[in-house]
Amino acid sequence: MLGEGLWLGLALHYWGEATVFLVVGALLTTLLTVYLARAGAQCYWLCALLAPVAGLAFYLAERGILDGLLGSV
């Protein structure tokens, strides 16, 4: 969700849709982190730490793939 929101906003400039994706992604990350903390998971904080990193990695990968595809046309 976070990576898709970054891609929609930064690459396509669809800021309305990007805001929705970013808010939902942050909400899901928060809910999953709280759930894991209450369940007694030892490294529950990894969810909150890795979600933005994975979102950025997704954005960069999607941007690279699309640049490669559009550049070859």
FENSUL-V702493 format. One record per pair of residues at least 24 apart in sequence whose ideal C-beta (glycine too) atoms are under 7 Angstrom apart, sorted by the first residue. I is the first residue (numbers start at 1). J is the second residue. Records with the same first field share a line. If there is no record, write none. Layout:
BEGIN
I->J, J
END
This chain:
BEGIN
1->25, 28
2->51, 52, 55
3->54, 55, 56, 58, 59, 62
6->55, 56, 59
7->59, 62, 63
11->63
25->55
END
